[in-house]
Amino acid sequence: MVNIRELYNRWIETNLPNYLAEDLASIAEDNSLIEDRFYQYVSFGTGGMRGVLGAGTNRMNLYTIRRVAEGLARYIESNGEAAKKRGVVIAYDTRHFSYEFACETARVLGAHGIYSYVYNEARPTPQLSFTVRQLHAYAGVVITASHNPKQYNGFKVYGEDGAQLTPQFANDIVAHMENIEDIFSIKVSELEQLEQQGFLTWLGSNMDTTYLDHLLTLKDNENIALDMKLVYTPLHGAGLVPVLEGLQVFGFQQVHIVEQQAIQDGDFPTVSYPNPEEPAAFALAMELGKEVGADLLLATDPDADRLGVAVKNGEDYELLTGNQLGALLLHYLLSTKQLNGTLPDNGVVLKTIVTSELGAMIAKQFGVATVNTLTGFKYIAEKIAEYEKTGAYSYLFGYEESYGYLIETFVRDKDAVQVALKVAEMAAFYAKNEQTLLDGLHNLYREYGFFKEALVSQVFEGKNGQEEMKKILNNLRQDVPQSIGGVALRGFEDYLTGLSTLADGTTKPIVLPKENVLKFVLDDGSWIAIRPSGTEPKCKFYFGVVGESEEEASEKLKRLQAVFV
């Protein structure tokens, strides 16, 4: 059993950088804060690790980065010299210490004789995935906390296929991490030495050009309104260069950038939360949009793997949800392929279990299968690889409700750069026909039903919060409600036990990896899913309904939410 106070003293007595030493000194008299800093190491799983910056084992800092890099290095080393020579691609976003953490990772890998290919400036996460595949590297690392607030950073690992880690890969890295006896004795090499020895290569514009060349293959429609006015904001992140260059080579001439948010700044000074899912993140884009008369607003999060979209609606702008944009993109992609005669007979759409069923309805209309995965794009990437190997399906589109989409598979993670270009093309297509994306969305609702979804997150900070979250899920497992909001339960899905139970008590296995998720499906097609976040101290409650009218759907949604939140 770790003595937390002894661990704290061990850190205090170490020759820490001043900013970390001062951070620890500031909590010397607060045992609860000390416990939170040291009761565990930042957890590492298939999504890598993510946490608050600061001193301590349960924080993101120089030493916890070295620890995970050492675990990765030992794993690669165990796979032989060929793995070491193939090396690791390293990218990073614009957050505080992202560049420093990337360099520390290369220093640890280099001490093991493992080659590193490090971007010389911030780059999007999807470009990291692309580069791993392009260079045939053994693994990839991106330093990012995605759309989290400014006090967070993270460390995500990618396999040789450019996809996020499989559970076995993650478990192997964790096993090596747990064998590290002293976090302060991990060996590192100097960057200059690694450069001279050829173990460190800096990546720059040459890989940018290669990525852009692949992005151009997405262009399907020349006969569109290229004079449409667009506004784009990278929200102080890494998306500016690839998105702007991509839109320009697609032919869009009137692209306006939110200059205040084009500055790469880990403080994200113009937003409280750099998340394109948040309406507040679009405030400056909307202001500029009204000034220039823009039809479409685009926003990417700091590592440019998520895209948010707002569409002009009268004098104002309306944000599309992830489910709405996913349905529009899917319909546009399938319609275009059908028109061009390139829609395969064995096409498949991949979506997560908490994503709207509207996409499945659209796919069925085009004779395309839908396969559900667990939440997390790694599962979508896993299915892409499976179908490439077996030929069972031809991948057409993958998406999740949290603003993550992938069109072409030269990337194996959600790619906001790809989707920004495709959304602009789609909006221009509608504009040529004197319609907006909102018109297109309402056309889908009229054809397939009015689908509405919602996500509510409850925060469970610290050790006590985590225990409370576990208790909530365990209680629901042990006492499954037979009706919710006055509607009878059709089925209960427990993804941890791997069983789906119908109202009459019959069960069948869920053919998906086990994960701590519960889903309740009701007789009227409504559903509720409950899932602890894998990267944040939150429990997420997902709701989905369908009605014959927007009013009916809204009322159903309100009734369901009242039960849980």
C-alpha positions as CSV (number, residue, x, y, z in Angstrom):
1,M,0.0,0.0,0.0
2,V,1.4,3.4,-1.0
3,N,1.9,5.9,1.8
4,I,0.6,9.0,0.1
5,R,2.4,11.4,2.4
6,E,5.7,9.6,1.9
7,L,5.3,9.7,-1.9
8,Y,4.6,13.5,-1.6
9,N,7.7,13.9,0.4
10,R,9.7,11.9,-2.1
11,W,8.7,14.3,-4.8
12,I,9.3,17.3,-2.7
13,E,12.9,16.1,-1.9
14,T,13.6,15.6,-5.6
15,N,15.3,18.3,-7.6
16,L,12.2,19.2,-9.5
17,P,11.9,22.1,-12.0
18,N,10.8,25.3,-10.1
19,Y,7.3,25.3,-11.4
20,L,6.6,21.8,-10.2
21,A,8.3,22.3,-6.8
22,E,6.2,25.5,-6.2
23,D,3.1,23.6,-7.3
24,L,3.7,20.9,-4.6
25,A,4.7,23.5,-1.9
26,S,1.4,25.3,-2.4
27,I,-0.6,22.2,-1.2
28,A,1.6,21.2,1.7
29,E,-1.1,21.8,4.3
30,D,-4.0,20.3,2.4
31,N,-4.2,16.5,2.8
32,S,-7.2,16.1,0.4
33,L,-5.3,17.8,-2.4
34,I,-2.2,15.7,-1.7
35,E,-4.3,12.6,-1.8
36,D,-5.8,13.6,-5.2
37,R,-2.3,14.2,-6.6
38,F,-0.8,10.9,-5.4
39,Y,-3.5,8.2,-4.8
40,Q,-2.8,6.8,-8.3
41,Y,-0.9,7.3,-11.5
42,V,-2.8,9.0,-14.4
43,S,-4.7,6.0,-15.8
44,F,-3.7,4.7,-19.2
45,G,-6.0,2.7,-21.5
46,T,-6.9,2.3,-25.1
47,G,-7.5,6.1,-25.4
48,G,-4.1,6.7,-23.9
49,M,-4.0,9.0,-20.9
50,R,-5.4,12.4,-20.1
51,G,-5.2,14.6,-17.0
52,V,-4.7,17.9,-15.4
53,L,-1.2,19.5,-15.7
54,G,0.7,19.7,-12.5
55,A,3.0,17.9,-10.0
56,G,2.2,14.4,-8.7
57,T,1.6,10.9,-10.0
58,N,-2.0,11.7,-10.9
59,R,-1.1,14.7,-13.0
60,M,0.4,15.3,-16.4
61,N,4.0,16.4,-16.1
62,L,7.5,15.7,-17.2
63,Y,7.9,12.6,-15.1
64,T,4.5,10.9,-15.8
65,I,5.2,11.5,-19.5
66,R,8.6,9.8,-19.2
67,R,6.9,6.9,-17.4
68,V,4.4,6.2,-20.2
69,A,7.1,6.8,-22.8
70,E,9.3,4.3,-21.0
71,G,6.4,1.8,-21.0
72,L,6.0,2.2,-24.7
73,A,9.8,2.0,-25.3
74,R,10.0,-1.3,-23.4
75,Y,7.1,-2.7,-25.4
76,I,8.6,-1.8,-28.7
77,E,12.0,-3.1,-27.5
78,S,10.3,-6.5,-26.7
79,N,9.3,-6.7,-30.3
80,G,12.8,-6.7,-31.7
81,E,15.2,-4.5,-33.7
82,A,12.9,-4.2,-36.7
83,A,10.3,-2.6,-34.5
84,K,12.8,-0.2,-33.1
85,K,14.1,0.8,-36.5
86,R,10.5,1.4,-37.9
87,G,10.2,3.8,-35.0
88,V,7.5,6.2,-33.7
89,V,5.9,9.2,-35.2
90,I,5.3,12.0,-32.7
91,A,2.9,14.9,-33.1
92,Y,1.4,17.4,-30.7
93,D,-1.2,20.1,-30.4
94,T,-1.0,23.7,-29.2
95,R,-1.6,23.1,-25.5
96,H,0.8,24.0,-22.7
97,F,3.8,21.7,-22.6
98,S,2.7,19.8,-25.7
99,Y,6.0,20.4,-27.5
100,E,8.0,19.7,-24.4
101,F,6.2,16.4,-23.7
102,A,6.7,15.4,-27.4
103,C,10.5,16.0,-27.0
104,E,10.6,14.1,-23.7
105,T,8.9,11.2,-25.4
106,A,11.6,11.2,-28.2
107,R,14.3,11.5,-25.5
108,V,13.1,8.4,-23.7
109,L,12.6,6.4,-26.9
110,G,16.1,7.5,-28.1
111,A,17.7,6.2,-24.9
112,H,16.4,2.7,-26.0
113,G,17.7,3.1,-29.6
114,I,14.2,3.7,-31.0
115,Y,13.9,6.0,-33.9
116,S,11.5,9.0,-33.7
117,Y,9.9,11.2,-36.3
118,V,8.7,14.4,-34.7
119,Y,6.7,17.2,-36.3
120,N,8.5,20.6,-36.0
121,E,5.2,22.4,-35.3
122,A,1.7,21.5,-34.0
123,R,-0.2,19.2,-36.3
124,P,-3.7,17.6,-36.2
125,T,-4.2,14.2,-34.6
126,P,-5.6,12.8,-37.9
127,Q,-2.3,13.8,-39.6
128,L,-0.4,11.8,-37.0
129,S,-2.5,8.8,-37.9
130,F,-1.9,9.4,-41.6
131,T,1.9,9.8,-41.1
132,V,2.2,6.6,-39.1
133,R,0.7,4.7,-42.1
134,Q,2.7,6.7,-44.7
135,L,6.1,6.1,-43.0
136,H,5.3,2.5,-42.0
137,A,6.2,3.4,-38.5
138,Y,5.7,0.9,-35.7
139,A,3.7,3.3,-33.5
140,G,2.6,6.9,-33.1
141,V,2.1,9.3,-30.3
142,V,0.2,12.5,-30.2
143,I,0.4,14.9,-27.2
144,T,-3.2,16.3,-26.9
145,A,-6.2,16.5,-24.6
146,S,-8.5,17.0,-27.5
147,H,-11.3,19.5,-26.6
148,N,-10.6,19.6,-22.8
149,P,-10.1,22.9,-21.0
150,K,-6.7,24.5,-20.9
151,Q,-5.5,22.9,-17.7
152,Y,-5.5,19.4,-19.3
153,N,-3.0,17.6,-21.6
154,G,-2.7,14.0,-22.7
155,F,-0.7,11.2,-24.4
156,K,-2.4,9.1,-27.0
157,V,-0.7,6.1,-28.6
158,Y,-1.4,4.7,-32.1
159,G,-0.6,1.3,-33.6
160,E,1.2,0.6,-36.9
161,D,-2.2,0.8,-38.7
162,G,-2.6,4.4,-37.6
163,A,-5.5,3.5,-35.3
164,Q,-5.7,4.0,-31.5
165,L,-4.5,1.2,-29.4
166,T,-6.2,-2.2,-29.1
167,P,-6.8,-3.3,-25.5
168,Q,-4.0,-5.9,-25.7
169,F,-1.5,-3.3,-26.9
170,A,-2.6,-0.9,-24.1
171,N,-2.4,-3.7,-21.5
172,D,1.2,-4.6,-22.5
173,I,2.3,-1.0,-22.2
174,V,0.7,-0.7,-18.8
175,A,2.4,-3.9,-17.7
176,H,5.8,-2.4,-18.6
177,M,4.9,0.9,-16.9
178,E,4.1,-1.0,-13.6
179,N,7.5,-2.5,-13.6
180,I,9.2,0.9,-13.5
181,E,10.5,1.1,-9.9
182,D,11.6,4.7,-9.8
183,I,9.9,7.3,-12.0
184,F,12.9,9.7,-11.4
185,S,15.5,7.3,-12.7
186,I,14.1,6.8,-16.3
187,K,17.0,7.4,-18.7
188,V,16.7,10.1,-21.4
189,S,19.0,11.1,-24.2
190,E,19.7,14.7,-25.4
191,L,17.9,15.8,-28.5
192,E,21.0,17.1,-30.2
193,Q,22.8,13.8,-29.7
194,L,19.8,11.9,-31.1
195,E,19.8,14.1,-34.2
196,Q,23.5,13.5,-34.7
197,Q,23.1,9.8,-34.3
198,G,20.1,9.7,-36.7
199,F,17.6,8.6,-34.1
200,L,15.6,11.8,-34.4
201,T,14.1,13.2,-37.6
202,W,12.1,16.4,-37.7
203,L,9.0,16.3,-40.0
204,G,7.7,19.4,-41.8
205,S,6.1,20.6,-45.0
206,N,7.0,17.5,-47.0
207,M,4.5,15.5,-45.0
208,D,2.0,18.3,-45.1
209,T,2.0,18.2,-48.9
210,T,1.5,14.4,-48.9
211,Y,-1.4,14.7,-46.5
212,L,-3.0,17.5,-48.7
213,D,-2.6,15.3,-51.8
214,H,-4.6,12.6,-50.2
215,L,-7.2,15.1,-49.0
216,L,-7.8,16.1,-52.6
217,T,-9.0,12.6,-53.4
218,L,-12.2,13.5,-51.5
219,K,-13.4,16.0,-54.0
220,D,-16.4,14.5,-55.8
221,N,-18.4,17.4,-57.2
222,E,-17.1,20.2,-59.5
223,N,-20.6,21.5,-60.3
224,I,-21.2,23.4,-57.0
225,A,-21.4,27.0,-55.8
226,L,-17.7,27.7,-55.1
227,D,-18.5,31.4,-54.5
228,M,-20.2,30.5,-51.2
229,K,-18.8,32.4,-48.2
230,L,-17.3,30.4,-45.4
231,V,-15.9,31.2,-41.9
232,Y,-13.4,28.9,-40.3
233,T,-11.9,29.0,-36.8
234,P,-9.3,26.6,-35.5
235,L,-10.0,27.6,-31.9
236,H,-6.3,28.4,-31.3
237,G,-5.4,24.9,-32.3
238,A,-3.6,22.9,-34.9
239,G,-6.2,22.8,-37.7
240,L,-5.5,26.1,-39.4
241,V,-2.9,25.2,-42.1
242,P,-4.5,21.9,-43.4
243,V,-8.1,23.1,-43.3
244,L,-7.4,26.5,-45.0
245,E,-5.1,25.0,-47.6
246,G,-7.6,22.2,-48.3
247,L,-10.5,24.6,-48.8
248,Q,-8.4,26.7,-51.1
249,V,-7.4,23.7,-53.3
250,F,-11.0,22.5,-53.3
251,G,-11.7,25.8,-55.0
252,F,-13.3,27.9,-52.3
253,Q,-12.3,31.5,-52.8
254,Q,-14.2,33.2,-50.0
255,V,-12.9,31.6,-46.8
256,H,-12.7,34.0,-43.8
257,I,-10.6,33.1,-40.8
258,V,-11.4,34.2,-37.3
259,E,-8.0,35.9,-36.8
260,Q,-8.2,36.1,-33.0
261,Q,-8.5,32.3,-32.8
262,A,-5.9,31.6,-35.5
263,I,-3.3,32.4,-32.9
264,Q,-2.0,29.1,-31.5
265,D,-2.3,29.6,-27.7
266,G,-2.7,26.9,-25.0
267,D,-4.6,29.4,-22.8
268,F,-7.4,29.4,-25.5
269,P,-8.0,33.0,-24.4
270,T,-11.2,33.7,-26.4
271,V,-13.1,30.6,-25.2
272,S,-13.7,29.0,-21.8
273,Y,-13.9,25.6,-23.4
274,P,-12.2,24.9,-26.8
275,N,-14.9,22.5,-27.9
276,P,-16.8,22.9,-31.2
277,E,-19.8,21.1,-29.6
278,E,-20.3,24.2,-27.4
279,P,-22.3,27.1,-28.8
280,A,-20.1,29.6,-27.0
281,A,-17.1,28.4,-29.0
282,F,-18.8,29.8,-32.1
283,A,-19.4,33.3,-30.8
284,L,-16.6,35.0,-32.7
285,A,-17.2,32.9,-35.8
286,M,-20.9,34.0,-35.7
287,E,-19.8,37.7,-35.3
288,L,-17.5,37.4,-38.3
289,G,-20.1,35.4,-40.3
290,K,-22.7,38.2,-39.9
291,E,-20.1,40.8,-40.9
292,V,-19.1,39.1,-44.1
293,G,-22.4,37.4,-44.9
294,A,-21.2,33.9,-44.6
295,D,-23.4,30.9,-45.3
296,L,-21.5,28.3,-43.3
297,L,-19.3,28.4,-40.2
298,L,-16.7,25.6,-39.4
299,A,-14.8,25.1,-36.2
300,T,-12.2,22.4,-35.2
301,D,-11.0,21.5,-31.7
302,P,-7.3,22.0,-30.7
303,D,-6.1,18.8,-32.3
304,A,-8.5,19.0,-35.3
305,D,-10.1,15.6,-35.0
306,R,-13.6,17.0,-34.2
307,L,-15.6,19.4,-36.4
308,G,-18.5,21.7,-35.5
309,V,-20.7,23.3,-38.1
310,A,-23.2,26.2,-37.9
311,V,-25.6,27.1,-40.8
312,K,-27.1,30.5,-41.5
313,N,-30.8,30.6,-40.5
314,G,-32.3,33.9,-41.2
315,E,-30.3,36.6,-39.5
316,D,-28.6,34.1,-37.1
317,Y,-26.8,30.8,-37.2
318,E,-27.9,27.4,-36.0
319,L,-25.4,24.8,-34.8
320,L,-25.8,21.3,-36.1
321,T,-25.5,18.4,-33.6
322,G,-23.0,15.6,-34.3
323,N,-25.9,13.3,-35.2
324,Q,-27.4,15.8,-37.6
325,L,-24.2,16.5,-39.4
326,G,-23.5,12.8,-39.6
327,A,-26.9,12.0,-41.2
328,L,-26.4,14.9,-43.7
329,L,-22.9,13.7,-44.7
330,L,-24.0,10.1,-45.0
331,H,-26.9,11.0,-47.2
332,Y,-24.7,13.2,-49.4
333,L,-22.0,10.6,-49.7
334,L,-24.3,7.8,-50.6
335,S,-26.3,10.0,-53.0
336,T,-23.2,11.1,-54.7
337,K,-21.8,7.6,-55.1
338,Q,-25.2,6.3,-56.3
339,L,-25.3,9.1,-58.9
340,N,-21.7,8.4,-60.0
341,G,-22.3,4.7,-60.2
342,T,-19.6,4.0,-57.5
343,L,-21.9,2.7,-54.7
344,P,-20.7,-0.9,-53.9
345,D,-23.1,-3.8,-53.4
346,N,-21.5,-4.6,-50.0
347,G,-21.2,-1.1,-48.6
348,V,-21.2,-0.5,-44.8
349,V,-21.6,2.4,-42.5
350,L,-20.0,2.2,-39.0
351,K,-21.5,4.1,-36.1
352,T,-21.4,3.8,-32.3
353,I,-24.1,2.4,-30.0
354,V,-24.8,5.9,-28.7
355,T,-25.2,7.5,-32.2
356,S,-28.6,8.3,-33.7
357,E,-30.5,5.6,-35.5
358,L,-31.3,8.1,-38.3
359,G,-28.0,7.1,-40.1
360,A,-29.1,3.4,-40.1
361,M,-32.4,4.3,-41.7
362,I,-30.7,6.3,-44.4
363,A,-28.1,3.6,-45.1
364,K,-30.9,1.0,-45.4
365,Q,-32.7,3.1,-48.0
366,F,-29.5,2.9,-50.2
367,G,-29.1,-0.8,-49.6
368,V,-26.1,-0.2,-47.3
369,A,-25.5,-2.2,-44.1
370,T,-25.0,-0.5,-40.7
371,V,-22.7,-2.0,-38.0
372,N,-22.6,-0.6,-34.5
373,T,-19.5,-0.4,-32.4
374,L,-18.7,0.6,-28.9
375,T,-18.0,4.3,-28.3
376,G,-14.5,5.3,-29.4
377,F,-13.1,5.6,-32.9
378,K,-10.6,2.9,-32.2
379,Y,-13.5,0.4,-32.6
380,I,-14.5,1.9,-36.0
381,A,-10.9,1.7,-37.1
382,E,-10.8,-1.9,-35.9
383,K,-13.8,-2.8,-38.1
384,I,-12.2,-1.0,-41.1
385,A,-9.1,-3.2,-40.8
386,E,-11.3,-6.3,-40.4
387,Y,-13.3,-5.6,-43.5
388,E,-10.2,-4.9,-45.5
389,K,-8.9,-8.3,-44.5
390,T,-12.1,-10.3,-45.0
391,G,-13.7,-8.4,-47.8
392,A,-17.1,-8.8,-46.1
393,Y,-17.9,-5.1,-46.5
394,S,-16.7,-2.0,-48.3
395,Y,-16.3,0.8,-45.9
396,L,-18.2,4.0,-46.9
397,F,-18.4,6.2,-43.8
398,G,-17.9,6.1,-40.0
399,Y,-19.1,8.5,-37.4
400,E,-20.0,9.1,-33.7
401,E,-22.3,11.6,-32.2
402,S,-19.5,13.5,-30.5
403,Y,-18.5,15.3,-33.8
404,G,-16.2,12.6,-35.0
405,Y,-16.3,11.5,-38.7
406,L,-14.1,9.6,-41.1
407,I,-14.6,9.4,-44.9
408,E,-11.5,8.0,-46.5
409,T,-9.3,5.4,-44.7
410,F,-5.9,6.9,-45.4
411,V,-6.5,8.1,-41.8
412,R,-7.7,5.6,-39.1
413,D,-9.1,8.1,-36.6
414,K,-11.8,10.8,-36.8
415,D,-10.6,13.5,-39.1
416,A,-12.0,17.0,-38.9
417,V,-9.8,18.1,-41.8
418,Q,-11.4,15.7,-44.2
419,V,-14.8,16.5,-43.0
420,A,-14.4,20.3,-43.1
421,L,-13.7,20.0,-46.9
422,K,-16.5,17.6,-47.5
423,V,-19.0,19.7,-45.5
424,A,-18.1,22.8,-47.5
425,E,-18.6,20.8,-50.7
426,M,-21.9,19.5,-49.5
427,A,-23.1,23.0,-48.4
428,A,-22.1,24.4,-51.8
429,F,-24.0,21.6,-53.5
430,Y,-27.2,22.5,-51.6
431,A,-26.5,26.3,-52.2
432,K,-26.4,25.6,-56.0
433,N,-29.9,24.2,-55.6
434,E,-31.0,27.2,-53.5
435,Q,-31.1,25.2,-50.3
436,T,-29.1,25.2,-47.0
437,L,-28.0,22.3,-44.9
438,L,-31.0,23.0,-42.6
439,D,-33.3,22.5,-45.6
440,G,-31.5,19.2,-46.3
441,L,-31.9,18.1,-42.7
442,H,-35.6,18.8,-42.6
443,N,-36.0,16.8,-45.8
444,L,-34.4,13.8,-44.0
445,Y,-36.8,14.3,-41.1
446,R,-39.8,14.4,-43.3
447,E,-38.7,11.2,-45.0
448,Y,-37.4,9.1,-42.1
449,G,-39.0,10.6,-38.9
450,F,-38.0,13.4,-36.5
451,F,-35.0,12.1,-34.6
452,K,-33.7,13.9,-31.5
453,E,-30.8,13.1,-29.2
454,A,-29.3,14.6,-26.1
455,L,-26.2,14.1,-24.0
456,V,-25.9,15.1,-20.4
457,S,-22.6,14.7,-18.5
458,Q,-22.4,14.6,-14.7
459,V,-19.0,15.3,-13.2
460,F,-17.5,12.9,-10.6
461,E,-14.2,14.4,-9.4
462,G,-11.5,12.6,-7.4
463,K,-11.5,9.3,-5.6
464,N,-14.9,9.7,-3.9
465,G,-16.5,10.8,-7.2
466,Q,-15.3,7.7,-9.0
467,E,-16.7,5.5,-6.3
468,E,-20.1,7.2,-6.4
469,M,-20.2,6.8,-10.3
470,K,-19.5,3.0,-9.9
471,K,-22.3,2.8,-7.3
472,I,-24.9,4.4,-9.7
473,L,-24.2,1.9,-12.5
474,N,-24.2,-1.1,-10.1
475,N,-27.5,-0.1,-8.7
476,L,-29.0,0.1,-12.2
477,R,-27.6,-3.3,-13.0
478,Q,-29.1,-4.9,-9.9
479,D,-32.5,-3.2,-10.2
480,V,-33.4,-2.8,-13.9
481,P,-36.4,-0.6,-14.4
482,Q,-39.3,-2.2,-16.2
483,S,-40.5,1.2,-17.7
484,I,-38.9,4.6,-18.1
485,G,-40.8,7.8,-18.4
486,G,-44.1,5.8,-18.7
487,V,-42.9,3.7,-21.6
488,A,-42.3,0.0,-21.2
489,L,-38.8,-1.4,-21.5
490,R,-38.2,-3.5,-24.6
491,G,-34.7,-4.6,-23.8
492,F,-31.7,-4.0,-21.5
493,E,-28.1,-4.2,-22.8
494,D,-25.2,-4.6,-20.4
495,Y,-22.0,-4.3,-22.3
496,L,-19.9,-5.3,-19.3
497,T,-21.5,-8.7,-19.0
498,G,-22.0,-8.9,-22.7
499,L,-25.7,-9.8,-22.5
500,S,-28.8,-8.3,-24.0
501,T,-32.0,-9.1,-22.1
502,L,-35.5,-8.7,-23.5
503,A,-38.5,-7.8,-21.5
504,D,-39.6,-11.4,-21.3
505,G,-36.3,-12.4,-19.7
506,T,-34.7,-14.1,-22.7
507,T,-31.1,-13.2,-23.3
508,K,-28.6,-13.2,-26.2
509,P,-24.9,-12.3,-26.3
510,I,-23.7,-8.9,-27.4
511,V,-20.9,-9.5,-30.0
512,L,-18.8,-6.6,-29.0
513,P,-15.8,-6.1,-26.6
514,K,-16.9,-5.8,-22.9
515,E,-17.1,-2.2,-21.6
516,N,-18.9,-0.6,-18.7
517,V,-22.0,0.7,-20.6
518,L,-25.7,0.2,-20.0
519,K,-28.4,0.8,-22.6
520,F,-32.1,0.7,-22.1
521,V,-34.3,0.4,-25.3
522,L,-38.0,1.2,-24.9
523,D,-41.1,0.1,-26.8
524,D,-41.5,3.3,-28.8
525,G,-37.9,3.2,-30.2
526,S,-36.5,5.6,-27.6
527,W,-33.3,4.6,-25.8
528,I,-31.0,5.7,-23.0
529,A,-27.3,4.8,-22.6
530,I,-25.1,5.4,-19.6
531,R,-21.4,5.4,-19.9
532,P,-18.5,6.5,-17.7
533,S,-16.0,8.6,-19.8
534,G,-12.7,6.9,-20.5
535,T,-10.8,10.2,-20.5
536,E,-12.6,12.5,-18.1
537,P,-14.1,12.3,-14.6
538,K,-17.6,12.2,-16.0
539,C,-20.6,9.9,-16.4
540,K,-22.4,10.4,-19.7
541,F,-26.1,9.9,-20.2
542,Y,-27.2,9.6,-23.8
543,F,-30.8,9.9,-24.9
544,G,-32.4,9.2,-28.3
545,V,-36.0,9.4,-29.5
546,V,-38.0,9.5,-32.7
547,G,-41.4,11.1,-33.3
548,E,-43.9,11.8,-36.1
549,S,-43.3,15.5,-35.5
550,E,-40.6,17.7,-34.0
551,E,-43.0,18.6,-31.2
552,E,-43.6,15.0,-30.3
553,A,-39.9,14.1,-30.4
554,S,-39.1,17.1,-28.2
555,E,-41.7,16.1,-25.6
556,K,-40.4,12.5,-25.6
557,L,-36.8,13.7,-25.1
558,K,-37.8,16.0,-22.2
559,R,-39.7,13.2,-20.5
560,L,-36.8,10.8,-20.7
561,Q,-34.2,13.3,-19.4
562,A,-36.4,14.1,-16.4
563,V,-36.0,10.5,-15.1
564,F,-32.2,10.6,-15.0
565,V,-31.0,14.2,-14.7
